[in-house]
Amino acid sequence: MRFQDKVVIITGAAGGIGLAAVRRFASEGAHILAVDLEGSDLDAAIAEADPFGVKVFSQPADCSQASDVSAYVERCLDEFGRLDVLFNNAGIEGRIIGLMDYPEDDFDQVINVNLRGVWLGMKYSGPAMIANGGGSIVNTASTAGLLGARGLSAYVASKHGVVGLTKSAALELVPQGVRVNAVCPSPIETRMMRSLEQGFGGDQAEMIRKDLASRNPMGRYGEPDEVAALVAFLASDDASYINGGIYTVDGGSVNGR
Ligand SMILES: NC(=O)c1ccc[n+]([C@@H]2O[C@H](COP(=O)([O-])OP(=O)(O)OC[C@H]3O[C@@H](n4cnc5c(N)ncnc54)[C@H](O)[C@@H]3O)[C@@H](O)[C@H]2O)c1
C-alpha cells in the first residue's frame, strides 16, 4: 500500500489512461480527486475507486483554464487537507492535417490543453505540495514528445513541450521536495487511438491499427494499466531518487524497428 493515506489528483481521469490510474492508485490506498471536463463520465472514475474503500471525489475542470486548475487544487485541499501526487494526464490529439494547413485555432487548442494545462497543473499544485513537505508530479508526454509525426504537428509540439517543462520543473521544484517526471506512452488501447486510427485511415481504420501494432517490437498496443503501473512507480517513494526522468512505456518502439 504505497499510497496509504496519500492524496492524488488525476486529470483526464475519465479517459482510458486516467481510469486505469484511478484504479491503480486506489488499489494502493490513495484518496483521489478525479478531474476531467464538464460532461465527461466522471462517475466512471468514481466507480473505479469505490471498491477499494478510499475517498474519491470528482471535479469538472478544463485544465487549460487557470481558474479551473486553481479550483481543482482548492477543492482537493478542502476535501482532504493535503496533496501528495499530481498525475497531470489530460490531453487531446487535435486534428490530423499537414502543418501548412493546420487551422490556427486548432493548433492553439492543442497547445493550451496539452502544454499550458500541464504547466498550470504544476503551477497551482506545486505550492500545495511544498506546504505539505513535498510530493510528486507525473506528467503524461508521449513518444510523440521524442519523435516527429506527419500530420500531428500540434500534438507533437505540445508533447515535446511537456518533456521540456518536466525537465525544468524537476530542477526548480526538487529543492522543495517535489519530484517531477514524465511518461511517454506509444499507442495505448484508448479512445485517443481509435480517433487517430479513424483520422489516418477513415474506413481503413482497422488496417491502420494492425499496421501500427505490427510496427511495435512487441507486436501490439500497450494497455492503460501498463502506463498506470509506471506512473504509480514514479509517483511513489520507490522512485525517491528519480527526478526529471522521461520514461518510455512503448514496447521498445522508440528504439527503431
Ligand atoms: N492513447 C495513447 O495511445 C496515448 C499515447 C501517448 C500519450 N497519450 C496521452 O495520454 C493522456 C491520456 O490519454 P488517453 O489515451 O487516456 O485518451 P482519452 O481520450 O481516453 O483521455 C483523455 C482525457 O482527457 C480529458 N480532457 C481533454 N481535454 C481536457 C481538458 N481541457 N481539461 C480536462 N480534461 C480534458 C478527456 O475528456 C479525456 O477523458 C493524454 O495526455 C494523451 O495525449 C496517449
The ligand as a Gaussian input file, in Angstrom:
#p B3LYP/6-31G(d) Opt

LIG

0 1
 N       -3.660000       6.546000     -26.003000
 C       -2.433000       6.692000     -26.478000
 O       -2.019000       5.980000     -27.393000
 C       -1.511000       7.727000     -25.884000
 C       -0.150000       7.666000     -26.241000
 C        0.706000       8.631000     -25.711000
 C        0.239000       9.599000     -24.861000
 N       -1.102000       9.633000     -24.548000
 C       -1.553000      10.681000     -23.656000
 O       -2.191000      10.092000     -22.541000
 C       -3.110000      11.037000     -21.976000
 C       -4.435000      10.349000     -21.740000
 O       -4.979000       9.976000     -22.996000
 P       -5.901000       8.683000     -23.216000
 O       -5.189000       7.795000     -24.140000
 O       -6.385000       8.169000     -21.922000
 O       -7.070000       9.351000     -24.082000
 P       -8.583000       9.659000     -23.692000
 O       -9.110000      10.476000     -24.791000
 O       -9.250000       8.374000     -23.360000
 O       -8.457000      10.506000     -22.359000
 C       -8.133000      11.870000     -22.327000
 C       -8.981000      12.533000     -21.251000
 O       -8.592000      13.904000     -21.128000
 C       -9.770000      14.661000     -20.978000
 N       -9.566000      16.045000     -21.397000
 C       -9.398000      16.517000     -22.659000
 N       -9.273000      17.842000     -22.650000
 C       -9.366000      18.233000     -21.341000
 C       -9.326000      19.480000     -20.694000
 N       -9.175000      20.629000     -21.369000
 N       -9.472000      19.523000     -19.350000
 C       -9.644000      18.381000     -18.651000
 N       -9.682000      17.149000     -19.214000
 C       -9.548000      17.087000     -20.549000
 C      -10.794000      13.965000     -21.874000
 O      -12.132000      14.344000     -21.520000
 C      -10.481000      12.510000     -21.616000
 O      -11.236000      11.960000     -20.562000
 C       -3.171000      12.205000     -22.955000
 O       -2.347000      13.258000     -22.468000
 C       -2.576000      11.622000     -24.228000
 O       -2.018000      12.611000     -25.048000
 C       -1.969000       8.713000     -25.033000

